[in-house]
């Protein structure tokens, strides 16, 4: 079991640390309001208006903690209660990041288009890939394992393509909150930046974890083929 710890412990610790950082940054910057006084929903609406997307994008409240996301099929920003109704720097940062995804969608940002195209295969891969790999190893049927490995590879591709999508959405948020005066001055800018950077780290951690898993499965399958 020792090698399993060596392989998986660093990525597990990285993802726990990233989760901790994002919660910490969010709660810290939830206590201070942006001087513009806009709530997350209002800030996102202002950003969508400035991008000419107010008509095609709805903003809705969704249950959950940090469950905020943009739904490209329904053209809807879904903001959690802590973000939707709050005028904190954390709320504004998260809301405007999601509005950044709406802008990417409207402009057919290539990594987003690619990511959305990979989603069906990646979701099969994340549920079925592992099962096929184990079944193939158990039945000594190498092609089944390799099929599982290829499906799991789609998960890794998804995570890698997701990185520019997330970084770019945050870049839109940083640029537009400053330009529209939603966030003003050095202190407010730094607070929003720290929330967005913490969130970005969770995606880096998820990518590292998927990559390590893929390499481990590949090693397991190829190591079994004599
Ligand atoms: Zn995002």
py3Dmol code that shows the C-alpha trace and the ligand (Angstrom):
import py3Dmol

protein = """\
ATOM      1  CA  UNK A   1       0.000   0.000   0.000  1.00  0.00           C
ATOM      2  CA  UNK A   2       3.000   2.282   0.514  1.00  0.00           C
ATOM      3  CA  UNK A   3       3.316   3.309  -3.124  1.00  0.00           C
ATOM      4  CA  UNK A   4      -0.387   4.186  -3.244  1.00  0.00           C
ATOM      5  CA  UNK A   5       0.175   6.756  -0.517  1.00  0.00           C
ATOM      6  CA  UNK A   6       3.181   8.175  -2.321  1.00  0.00           C
ATOM      7  CA  UNK A   7       1.165   8.489  -5.527  1.00  0.00           C
ATOM      8  CA  UNK A   8      -2.133   9.794  -4.181  1.00  0.00           C
ATOM      9  CA  UNK A   9      -1.289  11.611  -0.963  1.00  0.00           C
ATOM     10  CA  UNK A  10       0.224  14.738  -2.584  1.00  0.00           C
ATOM     11  CA  UNK A  11      -2.785  15.286  -4.876  1.00  0.00           C
ATOM     12  CA  UNK A  12      -5.185  14.575  -1.996  1.00  0.00           C
ATOM     13  CA  UNK A  13      -3.393  17.119   0.206  1.00  0.00           C
ATOM     14  CA  UNK A  14      -3.291  19.638  -2.639  1.00  0.00           C
ATOM     15  CA  UNK A  15      -7.030  19.351  -3.224  1.00  0.00           C
ATOM     16  CA  UNK A  16      -7.831  19.575   0.508  1.00  0.00           C
ATOM     17  CA  UNK A  17      -5.592  22.625   0.772  1.00  0.00           C
ATOM     18  CA  UNK A  18      -7.245  24.216  -2.261  1.00  0.00           C
ATOM     19  CA  UNK A  19     -10.718  23.596  -0.780  1.00  0.00           C
ATOM     20  CA  UNK A  20      -9.595  25.105   2.506  1.00  0.00           C
ATOM     21  CA  UNK A  21      -8.129  28.160   0.778  1.00  0.00           C
ATOM     22  CA  UNK A  22     -11.239  28.855  -1.262  1.00  0.00           C
ATOM     23  CA  UNK A  23     -13.502  28.626   1.814  1.00  0.00           C
ATOM     24  CA  UNK A  24     -11.100  30.774   3.824  1.00  0.00           C
ATOM     25  CA  UNK A  25     -10.772  33.432   1.110  1.00  0.00           C
ATOM     26  CA  UNK A  26     -14.530  33.466   0.544  1.00  0.00           C
ATOM     27  CA  UNK A  27     -15.435  33.846   4.221  1.00  0.00           C
ATOM     28  CA  UNK A  28     -12.711  36.441   4.825  1.00  0.00           C
ATOM     29  CA  UNK A  29     -13.841  38.654   1.962  1.00  0.00           C
ATOM     30  CA  UNK A  30     -17.530  38.050   2.676  1.00  0.00           C
ATOM     31  CA  UNK A  31     -17.243  40.414   5.614  1.00  0.00           C
ATOM     32  CA  UNK A  32     -16.275  43.490   3.613  1.00  0.00           C
ATOM     33  CA  UNK A  33     -18.612  45.098   1.090  1.00  0.00           C
ATOM     34  CA  UNK A  34     -17.524  46.627  -2.197  1.00  0.00           C
ATOM     35  CA  UNK A  35     -17.843  50.407  -2.028  1.00  0.00           C
ATOM     36  CA  UNK A  36     -20.035  50.358  -5.149  1.00  0.00           C
ATOM     37  CA  UNK A  37     -22.676  48.681  -2.952  1.00  0.00           C
ATOM     38  CA  UNK A  38     -23.719  46.257  -5.701  1.00  0.00           C
ATOM     39  CA  UNK A  39     -24.782  42.733  -4.763  1.00  0.00           C
ATOM     40  CA  UNK A  40     -23.396  39.740  -6.635  1.00  0.00           C
ATOM     41  CA  UNK A  41     -26.519  39.572  -8.816  1.00  0.00           C
ATOM     42  CA  UNK A  42     -26.396  43.309  -9.546  1.00  0.00           C
ATOM     43  CA  UNK A  43     -22.677  43.212 -10.344  1.00  0.00           C
ATOM     44  CA  UNK A  44     -23.161  40.267 -12.715  1.00  0.00           C
ATOM     45  CA  UNK A  45     -26.110  42.089 -14.340  1.00  0.00           C
ATOM     46  CA  UNK A  46     -23.985  45.227 -14.816  1.00  0.00           C
ATOM     47  CA  UNK A  47     -21.261  43.152 -16.442  1.00  0.00           C
ATOM     48  CA  UNK A  48     -23.742  41.390 -18.758  1.00  0.00           C
ATOM     49  CA  UNK A  49     -25.259  44.758 -19.733  1.00  0.00           C
ATOM     50  CA  UNK A  50     -21.833  46.171 -20.546  1.00  0.00           C
ATOM     51  CA  UNK A  51     -21.099  43.116 -22.694  1.00  0.00           C
ATOM     52  CA  UNK A  52     -24.457  43.477 -24.496  1.00  0.00           C
ATOM     53  CA  UNK A  53     -25.735  40.186 -23.086  1.00  0.00           C
ATOM     54  CA  UNK A  54     -28.463  41.394 -20.722  1.00  0.00           C
ATOM     55  CA  UNK A  55     -31.234  40.219 -23.047  1.00  0.00           C
ATOM     56  CA  UNK A  56     -29.963  36.723 -23.651  1.00  0.00           C
ATOM     57  CA  UNK A  57     -28.757  35.828 -20.154  1.00  0.00           C
ATOM     58  CA  UNK A  58     -30.949  35.224 -17.093  1.00  0.00           C
ATOM     59  CA  UNK A  59     -29.698  35.422 -13.506  1.00  0.00           C
ATOM     60  CA  UNK A  60     -31.246  33.026 -10.988  1.00  0.00           C
ATOM     61  CA  UNK A  61     -30.760  32.109  -7.357  1.00  0.00           C
ATOM     62  CA  UNK A  62     -29.666  28.501  -6.712  1.00  0.00           C
ATOM     63  CA  UNK A  63     -29.388  26.615  -3.404  1.00  0.00           C
ATOM     64  CA  UNK A  64     -26.074  25.537  -1.930  1.00  0.00           C
ATOM     65  CA  UNK A  65     -22.751  26.929  -0.763  1.00  0.00           C
ATOM     66  CA  UNK A  66     -20.482  28.094  -3.612  1.00  0.00           C
ATOM     67  CA  UNK A  67     -22.736  26.214  -6.035  1.00  0.00           C
ATOM     68  CA  UNK A  68     -22.495  29.143  -8.482  1.00  0.00           C
ATOM     69  CA  UNK A  69     -22.253  28.270 -12.163  1.00  0.00           C
ATOM     70  CA  UNK A  70     -23.243  29.302 -15.659  1.00  0.00           C
ATOM     71  CA  UNK A  71     -25.524  26.990 -17.639  1.00  0.00           C
ATOM     72  CA  UNK A  72     -24.653  27.415 -21.346  1.00  0.00           C
ATOM     73  CA  UNK A  73     -27.699  25.494 -22.617  1.00  0.00           C
ATOM     74  CA  UNK A  74     -30.192  27.615 -20.668  1.00  0.00           C
ATOM     75  CA  UNK A  75     -28.062  30.797 -20.932  1.00  0.00           C
ATOM     76  CA  UNK A  76     -28.525  31.246 -17.217  1.00  0.00           C
ATOM     77  CA  UNK A  77     -26.233  32.439 -14.426  1.00  0.00           C
ATOM     78  CA  UNK A  78     -27.089  30.525 -11.260  1.00  0.00           C
ATOM     79  CA  UNK A  79     -25.816  32.258  -8.138  1.00  0.00           C
ATOM     80  CA  UNK A  80     -25.862  30.821  -4.610  1.00  0.00           C
ATOM     81  CA  UNK A  81     -27.683  32.788  -1.867  1.00  0.00           C
ATOM     82  CA  UNK A  82     -24.354  33.945  -0.346  1.00  0.00           C
ATOM     83  CA  UNK A  83     -23.431  35.460  -3.694  1.00  0.00           C
ATOM     84  CA  UNK A  84     -26.758  36.566  -5.158  1.00  0.00           C
ATOM     85  CA  UNK A  85     -27.907  38.822  -2.304  1.00  0.00           C
ATOM     86  CA  UNK A  86     -24.567  39.887  -0.883  1.00  0.00           C
ATOM     87  CA  UNK A  87     -22.641  43.048  -1.627  1.00  0.00           C
ATOM     88  CA  UNK A  88     -19.357  41.605  -0.327  1.00  0.00           C
ATOM     89  CA  UNK A  89     -16.173  41.593  -2.371  1.00  0.00           C
ATOM     90  CA  UNK A  90     -16.252  37.773  -2.348  1.00  0.00           C
ATOM     91  CA  UNK A  91     -19.826  37.703  -3.698  1.00  0.00           C
ATOM     92  CA  UNK A  92     -19.043  40.238  -6.405  1.00  0.00           C
ATOM     93  CA  UNK A  93     -15.901  38.320  -7.429  1.00  0.00           C
ATOM     94  CA  UNK A  94     -17.695  34.987  -7.767  1.00  0.00           C
ATOM     95  CA  UNK A  95     -20.731  36.494  -9.555  1.00  0.00           C
ATOM     96  CA  UNK A  96     -18.554  38.329 -12.072  1.00  0.00           C
ATOM     97  CA  UNK A  97     -16.481  35.194 -12.700  1.00  0.00           C
ATOM     98  CA  UNK A  98     -19.704  33.400 -13.678  1.00  0.00           C
ATOM     99  CA  UNK A  99     -20.681  36.361 -15.875  1.00  0.00           C
ATOM    100  CA  UNK A 100     -17.261  35.847 -17.493  1.00  0.00           C
ATOM    101  CA  UNK A 101     -18.448  32.379 -18.581  1.00  0.00           C
ATOM    102  CA  UNK A 102     -21.541  33.941 -20.178  1.00  0.00           C
ATOM    103  CA  UNK A 103     -19.255  36.266 -22.162  1.00  0.00           C
ATOM    104  CA  UNK A 104     -17.124  33.292 -23.271  1.00  0.00           C
ATOM    105  CA  UNK A 105     -20.281  31.488 -24.381  1.00  0.00           C
ATOM    106  CA  UNK A 106     -21.552  34.477 -26.388  1.00  0.00           C
ATOM    107  CA  UNK A 107     -18.162  34.926 -28.074  1.00  0.00           C
ATOM    108  CA  UNK A 108     -17.748  31.186 -28.711  1.00  0.00           C
ATOM    109  CA  UNK A 109     -14.463  31.162 -26.798  1.00  0.00           C
ATOM    110  CA  UNK A 110     -12.664  28.137 -28.288  1.00  0.00           C
ATOM    111  CA  UNK A 111     -11.592  26.366 -25.058  1.00  0.00           C
ATOM    112  CA  UNK A 112     -15.198  26.618 -23.770  1.00  0.00           C
ATOM    113  CA  UNK A 113     -16.599  25.172 -27.003  1.00  0.00           C
ATOM    114  CA  UNK A 114     -14.066  22.342 -26.797  1.00  0.00           C
ATOM    115  CA  UNK A 115     -14.790  21.757 -23.106  1.00  0.00           C
ATOM    116  CA  UNK A 116     -18.538  21.514 -23.722  1.00  0.00           C
ATOM    117  CA  UNK A 117     -17.893  19.042 -26.551  1.00  0.00           C
ATOM    118  CA  UNK A 118     -15.861  16.803 -24.213  1.00  0.00           C
ATOM    119  CA  UNK A 119     -18.399  16.861 -21.352  1.00  0.00           C
ATOM    120  CA  UNK A 120     -20.490  13.801 -22.467  1.00  0.00           C
ATOM    121  CA  UNK A 121     -17.438  11.553 -22.962  1.00  0.00           C
ATOM    122  CA  UNK A 122     -15.792  12.835 -19.790  1.00  0.00           C
ATOM    123  CA  UNK A 123     -18.862  12.140 -17.687  1.00  0.00           C
ATOM    124  CA  UNK A 124     -19.035   8.570 -19.049  1.00  0.00           C
ATOM    125  CA  UNK A 125     -15.292   8.305 -18.384  1.00  0.00           C
ATOM    126  CA  UNK A 126     -15.537   9.465 -14.798  1.00  0.00           C
ATOM    127  CA  UNK A 127     -18.295   6.972 -13.958  1.00  0.00           C
ATOM    128  CA  UNK A 128     -17.470   4.011 -16.208  1.00  0.00           C
ATOM    129  CA  UNK A 129     -13.741   4.338 -16.961  1.00  0.00           C
ATOM    130  CA  UNK A 130     -12.589   3.026 -13.614  1.00  0.00           C
ATOM    131  CA  UNK A 131     -15.055   0.102 -13.680  1.00  0.00           C
ATOM    132  CA  UNK A 132     -13.901  -0.997 -17.151  1.00  0.00           C
ATOM    133  CA  UNK A 133     -10.264  -0.772 -16.098  1.00  0.00           C
ATOM    134  CA  UNK A 134     -10.818  -2.946 -13.015  1.00  0.00           C
ATOM    135  CA  UNK A 135     -13.111  -5.388 -14.884  1.00  0.00           C
ATOM    136  CA  UNK A 136     -10.538  -5.705 -17.683  1.00  0.00           C
ATOM    137  CA  UNK A 137      -7.755  -6.401 -15.195  1.00  0.00           C
ATOM    138  CA  UNK A 138      -9.896  -8.911 -13.314  1.00  0.00           C
ATOM    139  CA  UNK A 139     -10.966 -10.734 -16.509  1.00  0.00           C
ATOM    140  CA  UNK A 140      -7.462 -10.398 -17.967  1.00  0.00           C
ATOM    141  CA  UNK A 141      -9.045  -8.676 -20.950  1.00  0.00           C
ATOM    142  CA  UNK A 142      -6.543  -5.960 -21.823  1.00  0.00           C
ATOM    143  CA  UNK A 143      -8.661  -4.224 -24.481  1.00  0.00           C
ATOM    144  CA  UNK A 144     -11.450  -3.631 -21.990  1.00  0.00           C
ATOM    145  CA  UNK A 145      -8.982  -1.979 -19.611  1.00  0.00           C
ATOM    146  CA  UNK A 146      -7.567   0.116 -22.434  1.00  0.00           C
ATOM    147  CA  UNK A 147     -11.072   1.263 -23.387  1.00  0.00           C
ATOM    148  CA  UNK A 148     -11.600   2.274 -19.755  1.00  0.00           C
ATOM    149  CA  UNK A 149      -8.263   4.064 -19.798  1.00  0.00           C
ATOM    150  CA  UNK A 150      -9.188   5.981 -22.970  1.00  0.00           C
ATOM    151  CA  UNK A 151     -12.519   7.014 -21.416  1.00  0.00           C
ATOM    152  CA  UNK A 152     -10.728   8.140 -18.290  1.00  0.00           C
ATOM    153  CA  UNK A 153      -8.318  10.040 -20.542  1.00  0.00           C
ATOM    154  CA  UNK A 154     -11.312  12.160 -21.606  1.00  0.00           C
ATOM    155  CA  UNK A 155     -11.676  13.235 -17.960  1.00  0.00           C
ATOM    156  CA  UNK A 156      -8.075  14.433 -17.956  1.00  0.00           C
ATOM    157  CA  UNK A 157      -8.538  16.274 -21.271  1.00  0.00           C
ATOM    158  CA  UNK A 158     -11.662  17.910 -19.821  1.00  0.00           C
ATOM    159  CA  UNK A 159      -9.765  19.078 -16.729  1.00  0.00           C
ATOM    160  CA  UNK A 160      -6.873  20.450 -18.805  1.00  0.00           C
ATOM    161  CA  UNK A 161      -9.170  22.298 -21.238  1.00  0.00           C
ATOM    162  CA  UNK A 162     -11.114  23.596 -18.235  1.00  0.00           C
ATOM    163  CA  UNK A 163      -8.059  25.504 -16.949  1.00  0.00           C
ATOM    164  CA  UNK A 164      -7.939  28.225 -19.650  1.00  0.00           C
ATOM    165  CA  UNK A 165     -11.760  28.469 -19.414  1.00  0.00           C
ATOM    166  CA  UNK A 166     -11.607  29.193 -15.676  1.00  0.00           C
ATOM    167  CA  UNK A 167      -8.581  31.494 -15.841  1.00  0.00           C
ATOM    168  CA  UNK A 168     -10.120  33.467 -18.696  1.00  0.00           C
ATOM    169  CA  UNK A 169     -13.482  33.857 -16.884  1.00  0.00           C
ATOM    170  CA  UNK A 170     -11.592  35.338 -13.926  1.00  0.00           C
ATOM    171  CA  UNK A 171      -9.642  37.622 -16.270  1.00  0.00           C
ATOM    172  CA  UNK A 172     -12.973  38.961 -17.617  1.00  0.00           C
ATOM    173  CA  UNK A 173     -14.161  39.478 -14.029  1.00  0.00           C
ATOM    174  CA  UNK A 174     -11.001  41.361 -13.000  1.00  0.00           C
ATOM    175  CA  UNK A 175     -10.992  43.552 -16.097  1.00  0.00           C
ATOM    176  CA  UNK A 176     -14.687  44.441 -16.123  1.00  0.00           C
ATOM    177  CA  UNK A 177     -15.183  44.961 -12.379  1.00  0.00           C
ATOM    178  CA  UNK A 178     -12.364  47.512 -12.527  1.00  0.00           C
ATOM    179  CA  UNK A 179     -13.541  49.168 -15.753  1.00  0.00           C
ATOM    180  CA  UNK A 180     -17.172  49.436 -14.630  1.00  0.00           C
ATOM    181  CA  UNK A 181     -16.247  50.689 -11.159  1.00  0.00           C
ATOM    182  CA  UNK A 182     -17.884  47.678  -9.496  1.00  0.00           C
ATOM    183  CA  UNK A 183     -14.626  47.218  -7.588  1.00  0.00           C
ATOM    184  CA  UNK A 184     -12.550  50.278  -6.747  1.00  0.00           C
ATOM    185  CA  UNK A 185      -9.024  50.828  -5.530  1.00  0.00           C
ATOM    186  CA  UNK A 186      -6.118  48.616  -4.595  1.00  0.00           C
ATOM    187  CA  UNK A 187      -7.606  46.942  -1.504  1.00  0.00           C
ATOM    188  CA  UNK A 188     -10.866  45.920  -3.168  1.00  0.00           C
ATOM    189  CA  UNK A 189      -9.086  44.709  -6.300  1.00  0.00           C
ATOM    190  CA  UNK A 190      -6.705  42.597  -4.216  1.00  0.00           C
ATOM    191  CA  UNK A 191      -9.600  41.054  -2.269  1.00  0.00           C
ATOM    192  CA  UNK A 192     -11.459  40.017  -5.429  1.00  0.00           C
ATOM    193  CA  UNK A 193      -8.200  38.715  -6.895  1.00  0.00           C
ATOM    194  CA  UNK A 194      -7.503  36.558  -3.867  1.00  0.00           C
ATOM    195  CA  UNK A 195     -10.963  34.931  -4.030  1.00  0.00           C
ATOM    196  CA  UNK A 196     -10.530  34.252  -7.764  1.00  0.00           C
ATOM    197  CA  UNK A 197      -7.001  32.866  -7.334  1.00  0.00           C
ATOM    198  CA  UNK A 198      -8.135  30.537  -4.547  1.00  0.00           C
ATOM    199  CA  UNK A 199     -10.934  29.234  -6.786  1.00  0.00           C
ATOM    200  CA  UNK A 200      -8.470  28.738  -9.657  1.00  0.00           C
ATOM    201  CA  UNK A 201      -6.298  26.579  -7.431  1.00  0.00           C
ATOM    202  CA  UNK A 202      -9.125  24.075  -6.920  1.00  0.00           C
ATOM    203  CA  UNK A 203      -9.179  23.533 -10.686  1.00  0.00           C
ATOM    204  CA  UNK A 204      -5.427  23.053 -10.794  1.00  0.00           C
ATOM    205  CA  UNK A 205      -5.729  20.508  -7.964  1.00  0.00           C
ATOM    206  CA  UNK A 206      -8.527  18.648  -9.773  1.00  0.00           C
ATOM    207  CA  UNK A 207      -6.411  18.497 -12.931  1.00  0.00           C
ATOM    208  CA  UNK A 208      -3.405  17.168 -11.029  1.00  0.00           C
ATOM    209  CA  UNK A 209      -5.574  14.519  -9.340  1.00  0.00           C
ATOM    210  CA  UNK A 210      -7.077  13.350 -12.657  1.00  0.00           C
ATOM    211  CA  UNK A 211      -3.630  13.209 -14.268  1.00  0.00           C
ATOM    212  CA  UNK A 212      -2.131  11.194 -11.410  1.00  0.00           C
ATOM    213  CA  UNK A 213      -5.095   8.798 -11.561  1.00  0.00           C
ATOM    214  CA  UNK A 214      -4.647   8.336 -15.305  1.00  0.00           C
ATOM    215  CA  UNK A 215      -0.921   7.637 -14.961  1.00  0.00           C
ATOM    216  CA  UNK A 216      -1.580   5.210 -12.143  1.00  0.00           C
ATOM    217  CA  UNK A 217      -4.208   3.299 -14.161  1.00  0.00           C
ATOM    218  CA  UNK A 218      -1.922   3.246 -17.216  1.00  0.00           C
ATOM    219  CA  UNK A 219       0.886   1.865 -15.105  1.00  0.00           C
ATOM    220  CA  UNK A 220      -1.440  -0.746 -13.597  1.00  0.00           C
ATOM    221  CA  UNK A 221      -2.687  -1.911 -17.011  1.00  0.00           C
ATOM    222  CA  UNK A 222       0.639  -1.864 -18.831  1.00  0.00           C
ATOM    223  CA  UNK A 223       2.417  -3.411 -15.848  1.00  0.00           C
ATOM    224  CA  UNK A 224      -0.030  -6.328 -16.083  1.00  0.00           C
ATOM    225  CA  UNK A 225       0.715  -7.020 -19.729  1.00  0.00           C
ATOM    226  CA  UNK A 226       3.631  -9.364 -19.945  1.00  0.00           C
TER     227      UNK A 226
END
"""
ligand_1 = """\
1
ZN
Zn -15.828 29.104 -13.575
"""
view = py3Dmol.view(width=600, height=400)
view.addModel(protein, "pdb")
view.setStyle({"model": 0}, {"cartoon": {"style": "trace"}})
view.addModel(ligand_1, "xyz")
view.setStyle({"model": 1}, {"stick": {}})
view.zoomTo()
view.show()
